[in-house]
Amino acid sequence: MSEWIGTIEEKIENGNMGTSSLSVLIEPTSACNLECSYCYKGKKLNRRMSFSAFKIVAQKIIDYCRKKNRPLLFVWHGGEPTLLGTDFYEQAFEFCAEIGKGQLF
């Protein structure tokens, strides 16, 4: 994971389309118990993001946006969110509110 985290700023710079804000898609879980026939994701792996992994990635992205003075939007996406449990989301939202201090989001 560390080799991927080291390239976050590079990925943001390369994907920069000149917009003022940055939208980042976060998929905290790919787990889903619905098996919808129309789902574009197909067979899902039962992966779950730990809160510590989210903090590392979010901190790098927040630091980048603060340095570039860009608003940030995290878009929550992926599997069935209730399968991950509410603790993850409560911790993540609290972390973002504390770190962002209303300036970025």
C-alpha positions as CSV (number, residue, x, y, z in Angstrom):
1,M,0.0,0.0,0.0
2,S,2.8,2.4,0.8
3,E,4.0,2.5,-2.9
4,W,0.5,3.5,-4.0
5,I,0.1,6.2,-1.2
6,G,3.4,7.8,-2.3
7,T,1.9,8.5,-5.8
8,I,-1.4,10.1,-4.6
9,E,-0.2,13.7,-5.4
10,E,1.2,12.6,-8.7
11,K,-2.2,10.9,-9.6
12,I,-4.0,14.1,-8.6
13,E,-1.7,16.3,-10.7
14,N,-2.0,14.0,-13.7
15,G,-5.8,13.8,-13.4
16,N,-6.2,17.6,-12.8
17,M,-8.7,18.9,-15.4
18,G,-8.4,22.5,-14.3
19,T,-11.4,22.5,-12.1
20,S,-11.3,24.5,-8.9
21,S,-12.5,21.7,-6.6
22,L,-11.2,18.2,-6.4
23,S,-13.6,15.2,-6.2
24,V,-12.2,12.0,-4.8
25,L,-14.1,8.7,-5.0
26,I,-13.8,6.6,-1.8
27,E,-14.9,3.0,-1.9
28,P,-14.6,1.9,1.7
29,T,-16.1,-1.5,0.9
30,S,-16.8,-3.6,-2.1
31,A,-18.9,-6.0,-0.1
32,C,-22.5,-6.3,-1.3
33,N,-25.2,-8.9,-0.4
34,L,-27.7,-7.9,-3.2
35,E,-26.2,-9.6,-6.3
36,C,-28.2,-7.3,-8.6
37,S,-28.2,-8.6,-12.2
38,Y,-27.7,-5.1,-13.6
39,C,-24.7,-4.2,-11.4
40,Y,-21.8,-3.0,-13.5
41,K,-19.3,-4.1,-10.9
42,G,-19.9,-7.8,-11.5
43,K,-18.7,-10.3,-9.0
44,K,-17.4,-8.3,-6.1
45,L,-14.5,-9.1,-3.8
46,N,-15.3,-8.7,-0.1
47,R,-12.8,-6.0,0.6
48,R,-13.1,-3.5,3.4
49,M,-11.0,-0.4,4.0
50,S,-9.7,0.0,7.5
51,F,-10.1,3.4,9.2
52,S,-6.3,3.7,9.5
53,A,-5.9,3.2,5.7
54,F,-8.6,5.9,5.1
55,K,-6.8,8.3,7.5
56,I,-3.5,7.9,5.6
57,V,-5.1,8.5,2.2
58,A,-7.4,11.2,3.3
59,Q,-4.6,13.1,5.1
60,K,-2.5,13.1,2.0
61,I,-5.4,14.4,-0.2
62,I,-6.4,17.0,2.4
63,D,-2.8,18.2,2.7
64,Y,-2.6,18.5,-1.1
65,C,-5.9,20.5,-1.3
66,R,-4.8,22.8,1.5
67,K,-1.5,23.4,-0.2
68,K,-3.2,24.2,-3.5
69,N,-6.1,26.0,-1.8
70,R,-8.7,23.8,-3.5
71,P,-12.0,22.7,-2.1
72,L,-12.4,18.9,-1.7
73,L,-15.3,16.6,-2.1
74,F,-15.2,13.0,-1.0
75,V,-17.7,10.9,-2.9
76,W,-18.6,7.7,-1.0
77,H,-19.2,4.8,-3.4
78,G,-18.9,1.1,-3.6
79,G,-20.7,-1.9,-2.1
80,E,-23.5,-1.9,0.5
81,P,-22.3,0.7,3.1
82,T,-24.3,-0.8,6.0
83,L,-22.2,-4.0,5.7
84,L,-19.1,-2.0,6.8
85,G,-20.9,-0.7,9.9
86,T,-21.6,2.8,11.0
87,D,-18.4,3.1,13.1
88,F,-16.2,3.5,10.1
89,Y,-18.3,6.3,8.6
90,E,-18.7,8.1,12.0
91,Q,-14.9,8.0,12.5
92,A,-14.3,9.1,8.9
93,F,-16.7,12.0,9.0
94,E,-15.4,13.1,12.4
95,F,-11.8,12.9,11.1
96,C,-12.6,15.0,8.0
97,A,-14.5,17.6,9.9
98,E,-11.6,18.0,12.4
99,I,-8.9,18.0,9.8
100,G,-10.8,20.1,7.2
101,K,-12.1,22.6,9.8
102,G,-14.8,23.5,7.3
103,Q,-12.3,25.0,4.9
104,L,-12.0,22.2,2.4
105,F,-15.4,20.4,2.2
